[in-house]
Amino acid sequence: MLPVIYSMSVSLDGFIAGPGGDIGWTAPDAEEFGFHVEQTREVAAHLCGRALYEAMLVWETAEQTMSDPAELEFARIWRAIPKVIFSRTLDAVVGNARLATGDIAAEIGRLRDQPGDGVVAIGGAGLAAAAIAADLVDDYRLFVKPFVLGSGTPYFPPLAAPLGLRLAESRTLSSRVVYLRYERVR
């Protein structure tokens, strides 16, 4: 069964976006971007909501708008990943994507049972909140940035009960970012 991961940049005070949805502070430096590229290689499927799907569409046409080799490599990897898009407003999606036909638990169940290696990734706070509430996330990956936002979109939603986690990995990626990977303790 493929594990489910939730990976996002997060401020020191626990937000993935600031007031008004600002994510300008999350832009990775070259070292962090390279780390993201390597992690993306292990993604067997990606679930996301409409907003993240639309933000990531830039990678569908990267060859026309980008020249950086690392960005073009990421685009090649990203396009190959099957994506499941959760949206109440989209009628169609492009690239290697499909609109979700079931709830998050049903979609994750189908993706977890596919043959092969890798992980099922969830992107976006709303979708991750639903997966966390259903206790479907196995691995939490935080790229902690040295910013205190004061408010915004939290990495973790309000919880009915504490989540037991075990630190599985930590590393300093640059002088400004700390990567933390926690596994769910069941």
LUMNU-530026 format. One line per field, with one value per atom (N, C-alpha, C): residue number from 0; chain; atom name; x, y, z. Coordinates in nm, 4 decimals, padded with zeros to 6 digits, always signed. Layout:
i <- (NUM; ...) .
ch <- (A; ...) .
at <- (CA; ...) .
x <- (X; ...) .
y <- (Y; ...) .
z <- (Z; ...) .
***
This chain:
i <- (0; 0; 0; 1; 1; 1; 2; 2; 2; 3; 3; 3; 4; 4; 4; 5; 5; 5; 6; 6; 6; 7; 7; 7; 8; 8; 8; 9; 9; 9; 10; 10; 10; 11; 11; 11; 12; 12; 12; 13; 13; 13; 14; 14; 14; 15; 15; 15; 16; 16; 16; 17; 17; 17; 18; 18; 18; 19; 19; 19; 20; 20; 20; 21; 21; 21; 22; 22; 22; 23; 23; 23; 24; 24; 24; 25; 25; 25; 26; 26; 26; 27; 27; 27; 28; 28; 28; 29; 29; 29; 30; 30; 30; 31; 31; 31; 32; 32; 32; 33; 33; 33; 34; 34; 34; 35; 35; 35; 36; 36; 36; 37; 37; 37; 38; 38; 38; 39; 39; 39; 40; 40; 40; 41; 41; 41; 42; 42; 42; 43; 43; 43; 44; 44; 44; 45; 45; 45; 46; 46; 46; 47; 47; 47; 48; 48; 48; 49; 49; 49; 50; 50; 50; 51; 51; 51; 52; 52; 52; 53; 53; 53; 54; 54; 54; 55; 55; 55; 56; 56; 56; 57; 57; 57; 58; 58; 58; 59; 59; 59; 60; 60; 60; 61; 61; 61; 62; 62; 62; 63; 63; 63; 64; 64; 64; 65; 65; 65; 66; 66; 66; 67; 67; 67; 68; 68; 68; 69; 69; 69; 70; 70; 70; 71; 71; 71; 72; 72; 72; 73; 73; 73; 74; 74; 74; 75; 75; 75; 76; 76; 76; 77; 77; 77; 78; 78; 78; 79; 79; 79; 80; 80; 80; 81; 81; 81; 82; 82; 82; 83; 83; 83; 84; 84; 84; 85; 85; 85; 86; 86; 86; 87; 87; 87; 88; 88; 88; 89; 89; 89; 90; 90; 90; 91; 91; 91; 92; 92; 92; 93; 93; 93; 94; 94; 94; 95; 95; 95; 96; 96; 96; 97; 97; 97; 98; 98; 98; 99; 99; 99; 100; 100; 100; 101; 101; 101; 102; 102; 102; 103; 103; 103; 104; 104; 104; 105; 105; 105; 106; 106; 106; 107; 107; 107; 108; 108; 108; 109; 109; 109; 110; 110; 110; 111; 111; 111; 112; 112; 112; 113; 113; 113; 114; 114; 114; 115; 115; 115; 116; 116; 116; 117; 117; 117; 118; 118; 118; 119; 119; 119; 120; 120; 120; 121; 121; 121; 122; 122; 122; 123; 123; 123; 124; 124; 124; 125; 125; 125; 126; 126; 126; 127; 127; 127; 128; 128; 128; 129; 129; 129; 130; 130; 130; 131; 131; 131; 132; 132; 132; 133; 133; 133; 134; 134; 134; 135; 135; 135; 136; 136; 136; 137; 137; 137; 138; 138; 138; 139; 139; 139; 140; 140; 140; 141; 141; 141; 142; 142; 142; 143; 143; 143; 144; 144; 144; 145; 145; 145; 146; 146; 146; 147; 147; 147; 148; 148; 148; 149; 149; 149; 150; 150; 150; 151; 151; 151; 152; 152; 152; 153; 153; 153; 154; 154; 154; 155; 155; 155; 156; 156; 156; 157; 157; 157; 158; 158; 158; 159; 159; 159; 160; 160; 160; 161; 161; 161; 162; 162; 162; 163; 163; 163; 164; 164; 164; 165; 165; 165; 166; 166; 166; 167; 167; 167; 168; 168; 168; 169; 169; 169; 170; 170; 170; 171; 171; 171; 172; 172; 172; 173; 173; 173; 174; 174; 174; 175; 175; 175; 176; 176; 176; 177; 177; 177; 178; 178; 178; 179; 179; 179; 180; 180; 180; 181; 181; 181; 182; 182; 182; 183; 183; 183; 184; 184; 184; 185; 185; 185) .
ch <- (A; A; A; A; A; A; A; A; A; A; A; A; A; A; A; A; A; A; A; A; A; A; A; A; A; A; A; A; A; A; A; A; A; A; A; A; A; A; A; A; A; A; A; A; A; A; A; A; A; A; A; A; A; A; A; A; A; A; A; A; A; A; A; A; A; A; A; A; A; A; A; A; A; A; A; A; A; A; A; A; A; A; A; A; A; A; A; A; A; A; A; A; A; A; A; A; A; A; A; A; A; A; A; A; A; A; A; A; A; A; A; A; A; A; A; A; A; A; A; A; A; A; A; A; A; A; A; A; A; A; A; A; A; A; A; A; A; A; A; A; A; A; A; A; A; A; A; A; A; A; A; A; A; A; A; A; A; A; A; A; A; A; A; A; A; A; A; A; A; A; A; A; A; A; A; A; A; A; A; A; A; A; A; A; A; A; A; A; A; A; A; A; A; A; A; A; A; A; A; A; A; A; A; A; A; A; A; A; A; A; A; A; A; A; A; A; A; A; A; A; A; A; A; A; A; A; A; A; A; A; A; A; A; A; A; A; A; A; A; A; A; A; A; A; A; A; A; A; A; A; A; A; A; A; A; A; A; A; A; A; A; A; A; A; A; A; A; A; A; A; A; A; A; A; A; A; A; A; A; A; A; A; A; A; A; A; A; A; A; A; A; A; A; A; A; A; A; A; A; A; A; A; A; A; A; A; A; A; A; A; A; A; A; A; A; A; A; A; A; A; A; A; A; A; A; A; A; A; A; A; A; A; A; A; A; A; A; A; A; A; A; A; A; A; A; A; A; A; A; A; A; A; A; A; A; A; A; A; A; A; A; A; A; A; A; A; A; A; A; A; A; A; A; A; A; A; A; A; A; A; A; A; A; A; A; A; A; A; A; A; A; A; A; A; A; A; A; A; A; A; A; A; A; A; A; A; A; A; A; A; A; A; A; A; A; A; A; A; A; A; A; A; A; A; A; A; A; A; A; A; A; A; A; A; A; A; A; A; A; A; A; A; A; A; A; A; A; A; A; A; A; A; A; A; A; A; A; A; A; A; A; A; A; A; A; A; A; A; A; A; A; A; A; A; A; A; A; A; A; A; A; A; A; A; A; A; A; A; A; A; A; A; A; A; A; A; A; A; A; A; A; A; A; A; A; A; A; A; A; A; A; A; A; A; A; A; A; A; A; A; A; A; A; A; A; A; A; A; A; A; A; A; A; A; A; A; A; A; A; A; A; A; A; A; A; A; A; A; A; A; A; A; A; A; A; A; A; A) .
at <- (N; CA; C; N; CA; C; N; CA; C; N; CA; C; N; CA; C; N; CA; C; N; CA; C; N; CA; C; N; CA; C; N; CA; C; N; CA; C; N; CA; C; N; CA; C; N; CA; C; N; CA; C; N; CA; C; N; CA; C; N; CA; C; N; CA; C; N; CA; C; N; CA; C; N; CA; C; N; CA; C; N; CA; C; N; CA; C; N; CA; C; N; CA; C; N; CA; C; N; CA; C; N; CA; C; N; CA; C; N; CA; C; N; CA; C; N; CA; C; N; CA; C; N; CA; C; N; CA; C; N; CA; C; N; CA; C; N; CA; C; N; CA; C; N; CA; C; N; CA; C; N; CA; C; N; CA; C; N; CA; C; N; CA; C; N; CA; C; N; CA; C; N; CA; C; N; CA; C; N; CA; C; N; CA; C; N; CA; C; N; CA; C; N; CA; C; N; CA; C; N; CA; C; N; CA; C; N; CA; C; N; CA; C; N; CA; C; N; CA; C; N; CA; C; N; CA; C; N; CA; C; N; CA; C; N; CA; C; N; CA; C; N; CA; C; N; CA; C; N; CA; C; N; CA; C; N; CA; C; N; CA; C; N; CA; C; N; CA; C; N; CA; C; N; CA; C; N; CA; C; N; CA; C; N; CA; C; N; CA; C; N; CA; C; N; CA; C; N; CA; C; N; CA; C; N; CA; C; N; CA; C; N; CA; C; N; CA; C; N; CA; C; N; CA; C; N; CA; C; N; CA; C; N; CA; C; N; CA; C; N; CA; C; N; CA; C; N; CA; C; N; CA; C; N; CA; C; N; CA; C; N; CA; C; N; CA; C; N; CA; C; N; CA; C; N; CA; C; N; CA; C; N; CA; C; N; CA; C; N; CA; C; N; CA; C; N; CA; C; N; CA; C; N; CA; C; N; CA; C; N; CA; C; N; CA; C; N; CA; C; N; CA; C; N; CA; C; N; CA; C; N; CA; C; N; CA; C; N; CA; C; N; CA; C; N; CA; C; N; CA; C; N; CA; C; N; CA; C; N; CA; C; N; CA; C; N; CA; C; N; CA; C; N; CA; C; N; CA; C; N; CA; C; N; CA; C; N; CA; C; N; CA; C; N; CA; C; N; CA; C; N; CA; C; N; CA; C; N; CA; C; N; CA; C; N; CA; C; N; CA; C; N; CA; C; N; CA; C; N; CA; C; N; CA; C; N; CA; C; N; CA; C; N; CA; C; N; CA; C; N; CA; C; N; CA; C; N; CA; C; N; CA; C; N; CA; C; N; CA; C; N; CA; C; N; CA; C; N; CA; C; N; CA; C; N; CA; C; N; CA; C; N; CA; C; N; CA; C; N; CA; C; N; CA; C; N; CA; C; N; CA; C; N; CA; C; N; CA; C; N; CA; C; N; CA; C; N; CA; C; N; CA; C; N; CA; C; N; CA; C; N; CA; C; N; CA; C; N; CA; C) .
x <- (+00.0844; +00.0000; +00.0897; +00.0637; +00.1442; +00.1109; +00.2134; +00.1876; +00.1370; +00.0628; +00.0098; +00.0909; +00.1392; +00.2193; +00.1517; +00.1781; +00.1348; +00.2600; +00.3012; +00.4261; +00.4018; +00.4417; +00.4229; +00.5305; +00.5553; +00.6337; +00.5452; +00.6073; +00.5318; +00.6129; +00.5439; +00.6100; +00.6421; +00.7260; +00.7586; +00.6359; +00.5343; +00.4128; +00.3035; +00.3402; +00.2510; +00.1587; +00.1859; +00.0982; +00.1627; +00.0804; +00.1298; +00.1027; +00.0163; -00.0108; -00.0431; -00.0027; -00.0298; -00.1674; -00.1966; -00.3251; -00.3486; -00.4705; -00.5031; -00.4461; -00.3955; -00.3413; -00.1990; -00.1290; +00.0071; +00.1024; +00.1669; +00.2686; +00.4034; +00.4176; +00.5419; +00.6650; +00.6483; +00.7586; +00.8038; +00.7319; +00.7642; +00.8575; +00.8935; +00.9757; +01.1057; +01.1349; +01.2554; +01.3812; +01.4940; +01.6220; +01.6636; +01.7781; +01.8213; +01.8368; +01.8937; +01.9137; +01.7800; +01.6872; +01.5564; +01.4801; +01.4882; +01.4193; +01.4723; +01.6039; +01.6627; +01.6119; +01.5950; +01.5418; +01.3971; +01.3180; +01.1802; +01.1770; +01.2681; +01.2742; +01.2982; +01.3933; +01.4232; +01.3040; +01.2347; +01.1174; +01.0039; +00.9910; +00.8832; +00.9018; +01.0240; +01.0507; +00.9795; +00.9533; +00.8914; +00.7390; +00.6786; +00.5329; +00.4698; +00.3868; +00.3162; +00.1836; +00.1258; -00.0008; -00.0105; -00.0799; -00.0931; -00.2386; -00.2890; -00.4248; -00.4157; -00.4986; -00.4986; -00.6341; -00.6536; -00.7746; -00.7579; -00.8645; -00.8640; -00.7541; -00.7391; -00.6421; -00.4997; -00.4588; -00.3243; -00.3099; -00.4108; -00.4065; -00.3819; -00.4574; -00.4419; -00.3059; -00.2544; -00.1221; -00.0128; -00.0316; +00.0699; +00.0597; -00.0400; -00.0532; +00.0655; +00.1381; +00.2556; +00.3559; +00.3577; +00.4538; +00.4128; +00.2877; +00.2416; +00.3072; +00.3441; +00.4028; +00.5403; +00.6113; +00.7391; +00.8399; +00.8410; +00.9389; +00.9214; +00.8024; +00.7780; +00.8114; +00.8188; +00.8337; +00.9555; +01.0240; +01.1363; +01.2589; +01.3753; +01.4986; +01.5903; +01.5641; +01.6467; +01.6375; +01.7504; +01.7475; +01.6743; +01.6908; +01.6223; +01.4714; +01.4266; +01.2826; +01.2267; +01.3016; +01.2554; +01.2521; +01.3475; +01.3464; +01.2250; +01.1966; +01.0791; +00.9534; +00.9429; +00.8248; +00.8057; +00.9144; +00.9064; +00.8549; +00.9070; +00.8649; +00.7198; +00.6844; +00.5498; +00.4439; +00.4697; +00.3704; +00.3425; +00.4403; +00.4232; +00.3408; +00.3280; +00.2564; +00.1055; +00.0337; -00.1125; -00.1669; -00.2595; -00.3161; -00.4665; -00.5181; -00.6616; -00.7010; -00.7908; -00.8275; -00.9657; -00.9729; -01.1003; -01.1483; -01.2645; -01.3171; -01.4674; -01.5337; -01.6782; -01.7067; -01.6025; -01.6244; -01.5651; -01.4660; -01.4052; -01.4883; -01.5011; -01.5686; -01.4699; -01.3464; -01.2450; -01.1074; -01.0112; -00.8726; -00.7840; -00.6599; -00.5674; -00.4485; -00.3689; -00.2495; -00.2850; -00.1965; -00.2118; -00.2958; -00.4198; -00.5072; -00.6485; -00.7207; -00.8627; -00.9358; -01.0618; -01.1434; -01.1798; -01.1795; -01.2140; -01.3588; -01.3801; -01.5157; -01.5716; -01.4858; -01.5300; -01.4840; -01.5132; -01.4638; -01.3156; -01.2536; -01.1086; -01.0689; -01.1457; -01.1124; -01.1183; -01.2203; -01.2328; -01.1186; -01.0854; -00.9771; -00.8429; -00.8176; -00.6917; -00.6864; -00.7962; -00.7997; -00.7625; -00.8181; -00.7845; -00.6374; -00.5847; -00.4452; -00.3475; -00.3794; -00.2909; -00.2758; -00.3812; -00.3806; -00.3179; -00.2729; -00.2120; -00.0759; -00.0359; +00.0931; +00.2084; +00.3233; +00.4428; +00.4911; +00.5890; +00.6524; +00.6116; +00.6517; +00.6300; +00.5335; +00.4849; +00.3934; +00.2762; +00.1678; +00.0533; +00.0643; +00.0738; +00.0909; -00.0399; -00.0597; -00.1756; -00.1228; -00.1799; -00.1404; -00.2597; -00.2374; -00.3421; -00.4013; -00.4241; -00.4687; -00.6073; -00.7011; -00.8376; -00.8460; -00.7841; -00.7853; -00.7083; -00.5933; -00.5161; -00.5965; -00.6712; -00.7516; -00.8510; -00.9144; -01.0098; -00.9386; -00.8204; -00.7451; -00.6957; -00.6525; -00.6064; -00.7226; -00.8386; -00.9567; -00.9963; -00.9744; -01.0068; -00.8892; -00.7816; -00.6604; -00.6022; -00.5915; -00.5402; -00.3964; -00.3384; -00.2027; -00.1023; -00.0020; +00.1000; +00.2270; +00.2535; +00.3823; +00.3584; +00.4109; +00.3995; +00.5379; +00.5479; +00.6762; +00.6641; +00.7407; +00.7341; +00.8674; +00.8599; +00.9747; +00.9585; +01.0227; +01.0022; +01.0860; +01.0156; +01.0781; +01.0863; +01.1897; +01.2081; +01.1216; +00.9929; +00.8961; +00.7917; +00.7459; +00.6331; +00.5247; +00.4126; +00.3074; +00.1965; +00.1751; +00.0731; -00.0666; -00.0973; -00.2270; -00.2172; -00.3213; -00.3235; -00.3852; -00.3395; -00.3885; -00.2968; -00.3484; -00.2611; -00.2254; -00.1063; -00.0636; -00.1548; -00.1803; -00.2698; -00.4059; -00.5132; -00.6466; -00.6736; -00.7806; -00.8196; -00.8461; -00.7994; -00.8091; -00.9026; -00.9760; -01.0638; -00.9829; -00.8668; -00.7796; -00.6353; -00.5403; -00.3998; -00.3563; -00.2629; -00.2005; -00.0676; -00.0457; +00.0837; +00.1773; +00.2917; +00.3886; +00.5266; +00.6091; +00.7473; +00.8382; +00.9386; +01.0340; +01.1131; +01.1047; +01.1736; +01.2968; +01.2971; +01.4100; +01.4073; +01.5254; +01.5377; +01.6695; +01.6677; +01.7917; +01.7784; +01.8911; +01.8948; +01.9300; +01.8409; +01.8624; +01.9469; +01.9352; +02.0159; +02.0160; +02.0735; +02.0764; +01.9384; +01.8384; +01.7066; +01.5954; +01.6174; +01.5091; +01.5483; +01.4532; +01.4717; +01.3616; +01.4024; +01.3093; +01.2845; +01.1561; +01.1167; +01.0191; +01.0457; +00.9546; +00.9111; +00.7795; +00.7189; +00.6335; +00.6419; +00.5573; +00.4450; +00.3302; +00.2134; +00.2374; +00.2148; +00.2222; +00.0794; +00.0534; -00.0838; -00.0906) .
y <- (-00.1170; +00.0000; +00.1245; +00.2179; +00.3389; +00.4351; +00.4939; +00.5905; +00.7236; +00.7965; +00.9279; +01.0340; +01.1334; +01.2399; +01.3756; +01.4642; +01.6041; +01.6872; +01.7614; +01.8345; +01.9789; +02.0733; +02.2156; +02.2975; +02.4173; +02.5160; +02.5699; +02.6010; +02.6469; +02.7535; +02.8544; +02.9574; +02.9013; +02.9718; +02.9281; +02.9184; +03.0004; +02.9957; +02.9088; +02.8236; +02.7175; +02.7467; +02.8513; +02.8846; +02.8512; +02.8029; +02.7740; +02.8892; +02.9803; +03.1031; +03.2121; +03.3320; +03.4449; +03.5023; +03.6143; +03.6811; +03.7078; +03.6846; +03.7040; +03.5974; +03.4878; +03.3793; +03.4024; +03.5012; +03.5335; +03.4165; +03.3724; +03.2669; +03.3141; +03.4438; +03.4980; +03.4631; +03.4459; +03.4130; +03.2670; +03.1840; +03.0413; +03.0062; +03.1028; +03.0728; +03.0037; +02.8874; +02.8137; +02.8712; +02.8593; +02.8914; +02.7701; +02.7782; +02.6711; +02.5372; +02.5389; +02.4138; +02.3496; +02.4304; +02.3771; +02.3288; +02.4031; +02.3611; +02.2259; +02.2071; +02.0781; +01.9652; +01.9928; +01.8935; +01.8600; +01.9618; +01.9388; +01.8513; +01.8782; +01.7980; +01.6519; +01.6262; +01.4878; +01.4225; +01.4952; +01.4382; +01.4121; +01.4968; +01.4810; +01.3529; +01.3077; +01.1828; +01.0629; +01.0673; +00.9535; +00.9578; +01.0630; +01.0769; +00.9898; +00.8949; +00.8061; +00.8660; +00.9523; +01.0208; +01.1427; +01.2450; +01.3690; +01.4124; +01.4392; +01.4909; +01.6392; +01.7196; +01.8621; +01.9241; +02.0390; +02.1157; +02.2059; +02.2777; +02.3634; +02.4691; +02.5387; +02.6480; +02.5994; +02.4907; +02.4384; +02.3858; +02.3157; +02.2668; +02.3826; +02.4908; +02.6052; +02.6720; +02.6786; +02.7378; +02.6536; +02.5233; +02.4334; +02.4177; +02.4771; +02.4668; +02.5284; +02.6176; +02.6788; +02.5724; +02.4584; +02.3528; +02.2755; +02.2863; +02.2175; +02.2750; +02.4011; +02.4677; +02.5257; +02.4653; +02.5191; +02.5405; +02.4541; +02.4674; +02.5979; +02.6545; +02.7806; +02.9031; +02.8876; +03.0043; +02.9999; +02.8858; +02.8705; +02.8185; +02.8488; +02.7972; +02.7318; +02.7499; +02.6920; +02.5393; +02.4688; +02.3229; +02.2555; +02.3069; +02.2465; +02.2627; +02.3783; +02.3999; +02.3105; +02.2944; +02.2078; +02.0609; +02.0206; +01.8834; +01.8627; +01.9604; +01.9502; +01.9396; +02.0225; +02.0213; +01.8839; +01.8244; +01.6912; +01.5880; +01.5918; +01.4973; +01.5232; +01.6512; +01.6882; +01.6452; +01.6691; +01.6343; +01.4849; +01.4038; +01.2581; +01.2030; +01.2782; +01.2301; +01.2360; +01.1254; +01.1302; +01.2173; +01.3060; +01.3979; +01.3790; +01.3867; +01.3801; +01.5160; +01.5843; +01.7210; +01.7225; +01.7818; +01.7982; +01.9406; +01.9535; +02.0864; +02.0802; +02.1827; +02.1966; +02.2869; +02.3537; +02.4524; +02.4134; +02.3275; +02.2881; +02.1807; +02.1931; +02.0923; +02.0013; +02.0509; +01.9758; +02.0149; +01.9238; +01.9482; +01.9068; +01.9541; +01.9240; +01.8455; +01.7950; +01.7215; +01.5854; +01.5348; +01.4026; +01.4160; +01.4653; +01.4926; +01.4463; +01.4179; +01.3855; +01.4465; +01.4756; +01.5245; +01.4085; +01.4331; +01.3299; +01.2863; +01.1570; +01.1023; +01.0559; +01.0486; +01.0055; +01.1027; +01.0714; +01.1552; +01.1251; +01.1993; +01.1854; +01.0461; +00.9865; +00.8524; +00.7500; +00.7588; +00.6650; +00.6835; +00.8088; +00.8357; +00.7887; +00.8166; +00.7723; +00.6202; +00.5558; +00.4096; +00.3510; +00.4079; +00.3601; +00.3811; +00.4985; +00.5300; +00.4493; +00.4282; +00.3504; +00.2073; +00.1540; +00.0142; -00.0107; +00.0946; +00.0727; +00.0053; -00.0736; -00.1421; -00.0435; -00.0818; -00.0010; +00.0630; +00.1505; +00.2192; +00.3657; +00.4341; +00.5774; +00.6155; +00.7391; +00.7935; +00.8600; +00.8740; +00.9521; +01.0849; +01.1948; +01.3264; +01.4034; +01.4808; +01.5694; +01.7111; +01.7991; +01.9387; +02.0276; +02.1272; +02.2231; +02.1988; +02.3075; +02.2985; +02.2378; +02.2761; +02.2256; +02.0764; +02.0304; +01.8878; +01.8091; +01.8626; +01.7962; +01.7893; +01.8952; +01.8954; +01.7805; +01.7557; +01.6445; +01.5103; +01.4961; +01.3712; +01.3526; +01.4599; +01.4523; +01.4153; +01.4760; +01.4462; +01.2995; +01.2404; +01.0991; +01.0079; +01.0645; +00.9917; +00.9115; +00.9775; +00.9126; +00.9509; +01.0461; +01.0927; +01.0138; +00.9587; +00.8768; +00.9545; +01.0599; +01.1279; +01.2778; +01.3560; +01.5020; +01.5594; +01.6400; +01.6978; +01.8501; +01.9113; +02.0557; +02.1193; +02.2211; +02.3029; +02.4317; +02.4367; +02.5469; +02.6672; +02.7763; +02.9002; +02.9996; +03.0831; +03.1754; +03.3013; +03.2812; +03.3901; +03.3646; +03.4711; +03.4645; +03.5500; +03.4868; +03.5548; +03.6110; +03.5516; +03.6005; +03.5475; +03.5205; +03.4631; +03.4131; +03.3455; +03.2925; +03.1547; +03.0737; +02.9371; +02.8422; +02.7721; +02.6841; +02.5554; +02.5037; +02.3746; +02.2642; +02.2646; +02.1667; +02.2300; +02.1574; +02.2077; +02.1872; +02.2471; +02.2135; +02.0624; +02.0010; +01.8555; +01.8173; +01.7088; +01.6564; +01.5855; +01.5320; +01.4604; +01.4798; +01.4681; +01.4842; +01.3782; +01.4158; +01.3221; +01.2775; +01.1491; +01.0987; +01.0922; +01.1594; +01.1632; +01.1267; +01.0734; +01.0393; +01.1082; +01.1822; +01.2472; +01.1407; +01.1417; +01.0424; +01.0998; +01.2322; +01.2948; +01.4439; +01.5012; +01.6459; +01.6845; +01.7999; +01.8501; +01.9988; +02.0646; +02.2048; +02.2100; +02.2685; +02.2740; +02.3940; +02.4976; +02.6172; +02.6942; +02.8102; +02.8872; +02.9362; +02.9157; +02.9708; +02.8668; +02.7430; +02.6451; +02.5170; +02.4666; +02.3384; +02.2442; +02.1276; +02.0255; +01.9273; +01.9024; +01.8065; +01.7066; +01.5786; +01.4738; +01.3921; +01.3886; +01.3143; +01.2017; +01.0854; +00.9723; +00.9611; +00.9210; +00.9009; +00.7775; +00.7896; +00.6771; +00.6290; +00.5046; +00.4516; +00.3491) .
z <- (+00.0000; +00.0000; +00.0000; -00.0920; -00.1014; +00.0130; +00.0755; +00.1821; +00.1256; +00.2080; +00.1717; +00.2441; +00.1689; +00.2286; +00.2089; +00.3014; +00.2934; +00.3143; +00.2118; +00.2140; +00.1718; +00.2566; +00.2264; +00.2973; +00.2453; +00.3192; +00.4300; +00.5437; +00.6600; +00.7333; +00.7831; +00.8632; +01.0014; +01.0746; +01.2110; +01.2990; +01.2696; +01.3509; +01.2887; +01.1916; +01.1461; +01.0302; +00.9517; +00.8401; +00.7059; +00.6115; +00.4766; +00.3810; +00.4213; +00.3457; +00.4465; +00.4134; +00.5014; +00.4775; +00.5401; +00.5192; +00.3698; +00.3261; +00.1849; +00.0936; +00.1510; +00.0691; +00.0211; +00.0745; +00.0301; +00.0518; -00.0562; -00.0474; -00.1026; -00.1237; -00.1779; -00.0958; +00.0316; +00.1213; +00.1086; +00.0319; +00.0228; -00.0934; -00.1760; -00.2937; -00.2519; -00.3125; -00.2732; -00.3370; -00.2665; -00.3283; -00.4127; -00.4781; -00.5697; -00.4979; -00.3771; -00.3042; -00.2683; -00.2168; -00.1795; -00.3024; -00.4118; -00.5334; -00.5808; -00.5753; -00.6122; -00.5245; -00.3952; -00.3022; -00.3395; -00.3741; -00.4184; -00.5446; -00.6373; -00.7603; -00.7254; -00.6367; -00.5976; -00.5283; -00.4414; -00.3746; -00.4731; -00.5730; -00.6708; -00.7517; -00.7669; -00.8401; -00.7767; -00.6458; -00.5778; -00.5785; -00.6330; -00.6297; -00.7379; -00.6952; -00.7878; -00.8323; -00.7480; -00.7791; -00.6886; -00.7385; -00.6618; -00.6586; -00.5377; -00.5210; -00.4882; -00.5533; -00.5212; -00.5512; -00.4922; -00.5170; -00.6376; -00.6711; -00.7891; -00.7852; -00.6725; -00.6661; -00.6918; -00.6267; -00.6481; -00.7903; -00.8404; -00.9782; -01.0749; -01.0583; -01.1489; -01.1328; -01.0098; -00.9880; -01.0541; -01.0587; -01.1153; -01.2670; -01.3291; -01.4749; -01.5491; -01.4859; -01.5480; -01.5938; -01.5255; -01.5594; -01.6846; -01.7264; -01.8476; -01.9735; -01.9694; -02.0868; -02.0547; -01.9632; -01.9162; -02.0291; -02.1275; -02.2361; -02.3145; -02.3152; -02.3852; -02.3005; -02.1690; -02.0822; -01.9907; -01.9811; -01.8883; -01.9605; -01.9037; -01.9635; -01.8606; -01.7325; -01.6274; -01.6331; -01.6404; -01.6494; -01.5326; -01.4112; -01.2960; -01.3087; -01.3536; -01.3715; -01.4811; -01.5897; -01.6986; -01.6550; -01.5713; -01.5178; -01.4279; -01.3410; -01.2560; -01.3417; -01.4433; -01.5303; -01.5944; -01.6411; -01.7038; -01.6037; -01.4817; -01.3774; -01.3394; -01.3171; -01.2734; -01.3755; -01.5024; -01.6062; -01.6107; -01.5779; -01.5838; -01.4682; -01.3611; -01.2426; -01.2670; -01.2467; -01.2541; -01.1401; -01.1746; -01.0764; -01.0668; -00.9444; -00.9192; -00.8631; -00.9322; -00.8978; -00.8336; -00.7148; -00.6441; -00.6680; -00.7322; -00.7613; -00.7774; -00.7271; -00.7485; -00.8674; -00.9201; -01.0262; -01.1609; -01.1641; -01.2913; -01.3608; -01.4925; -01.5732; -01.6453; -01.6631; -01.7357; -01.6829; -01.6997; -01.6621; -01.7786; -01.7787; -01.8875; -01.8342; -01.9265; -01.8877; -01.8311; -01.7491; -01.6892; -01.5621; -01.5792; -01.4645; -01.4955; -01.3882; -01.4003; -01.2815; -01.3005; -01.1905; -01.0993; -00.9702; -00.8730; -00.8942; -00.8799; -00.8924; -00.7592; -00.6586; -00.5262; -00.4204; -00.2953; -00.1866; -00.1657; -00.0790; -00.0626; -00.0152; +00.0736; +00.1222; +00.0094; -00.0750; -00.1875; -00.2867; -00.3178; -00.4137; -00.3586; -00.2314; -00.1709; -00.1670; -00.1353; -00.1348; -00.2697; -00.3769; -00.5126; -00.5442; -00.5085; -00.5413; -00.4562; -00.3305; -00.2425; -00.2898; -00.3503; -00.3911; -00.5273; -00.5950; -00.7258; -00.7088; -00.8060; -00.7942; -00.8117; -00.7610; -00.7798; -00.6523; -00.6704; -00.5583; -00.5601; -00.4567; -00.4503; -00.3406; -00.3505; -00.2519; -00.3223; -00.2483; -00.2920; -00.2186; -00.2924; -00.2319; -00.2331; -00.1273; -00.1173; -00.1121; -00.1934; -00.1910; -00.1621; -00.0811; -00.0494; +00.0876; +00.1597; +00.2986; +00.3134; +00.2292; +00.2432; +00.2209; +00.1148; +00.0846; +00.1906; +00.2327; +00.3373; +00.4674; +00.4986; +00.6220; +00.6217; +00.5068; +00.4976; +00.5157; +00.4569; +00.4713; +00.6144; +00.6781; +00.8167; +00.9085; +00.8857; +00.9682; +00.9579; +00.8402; +00.8195; +00.8551; +00.9083; +00.9469; +00.8303; +00.7154; +00.5946; +00.5611; +00.6346; +00.6048; +00.6877; +00.6195; +00.6846; +00.7164; +00.6379; +00.6419; +00.6272; +00.7206; +00.7169; +00.6893; +00.5834; +00.5449; +00.5471; +00.6332; +00.6526; +00.6131; +00.5302; +00.4961; +00.5763; +00.6933; +00.7863; +00.7429; +00.7149; +00.6679; +00.7829; +00.7864; +00.8984; +00.8856; +00.8883; +00.8846; +00.9918; +01.0553; +01.1476; +01.0843; +01.0483; +00.9730; +01.0617; +01.1760; +01.2668; +01.2402; +01.1151; +01.0784; +00.9354; +00.8919; +00.7563; +00.7532; +00.6597; +00.6433; +00.7191; +00.8207; +00.8997; +00.8252; +00.8548; +00.7996; +00.8512; +00.9815; +01.0423; +01.0674; +01.0373; +01.0698; +01.2186; +01.2706; +01.4080; +01.4157; +01.5232; +01.5366; +01.6504; +01.6309; +01.7360; +01.8439; +01.8058; +01.8998; +01.8544; +01.9460; +01.9077; +01.8061; +01.7198; +01.6259; +01.6848; +01.6928; +01.7364; +01.6168; +01.6271; +01.5185; +01.5709; +01.4800; +01.5130; +01.4121; +01.4629; +01.3736; +01.2992; +01.1665; +01.0846; +01.0162; +00.9964; +00.9272; +00.9551; +00.9651; +00.9714; +00.9067; +00.8432; +00.7838; +00.7574; +00.7602; +00.7241; +00.5756; +00.4956; +00.3516; +00.3106; +00.3851; +00.3615; +00.4920; +00.4916; +00.6159; +00.6556; +00.5699; +00.5980; +00.6111; +00.5762; +00.5717; +00.6466; +00.7262; +00.7938; +00.7438; +00.6983; +00.6513; +00.7654; +00.7940; +00.8970; +00.8356; +00.8585; +00.8113; +00.9317; +00.9508; +01.0612; +01.0070; +01.0699; +01.0346; +01.1364; +01.0902; +01.1780; +01.2627; +01.3926; +01.4851; +01.5073; +01.4746; +01.4870; +01.5968) .
***
